[in-house]
Amino acid sequence: MNTSQLVASAILAATALPSLANAAGPAPVPTYASEKCYGIAASGNNDCGTASHSCAGQSTKAKDAASWVYLPAGSCKKIEGGSLTSKS
């Protein structure tokens, strides 16, 4: 590997690592009174893992019964399809 390839690889790795670190894991718990609402998350907008994936933002199906999002307390049951427990 020549020097320019080595430098390019190092720069690419240095810029990619922070974005990978932010993408992994569950969403932080909100500071407001909240509840987990299942069955309403849009594809790619869930807040935590399920049996089919391990991290926030990895759902591949909209309104997946196992995927959930944080909502202000008391609002989940007001949304059509919203449930406080997993439907799967």
C-alpha positions, 0 to 999 in steps of 0.5 A: 500500500502506498502512502497516498492510499494509507492516508486516504484510508486513515481519513476515511476511517476517521470520518466514518467512525463517529457516524457509526458510533451514533447509529448503534444502540437504543434511542435515549430515554426522553427527559419528559414523562413518556411511554413506549408505543408499539405498532405506529413507528414508520420504517426506520424510525423506531427507538429500540431493537426487536427480535429482528434487529438490535438498534434504533432506526433499523425497522424495515416495516412501517407499523411493525407490531414489535417496533416502538417509539417514545411518546409523551405519556398518555398519547399512545392510545389516542393514535390508531394502531398504538399499543402499550404492549408488543403485538407480536 
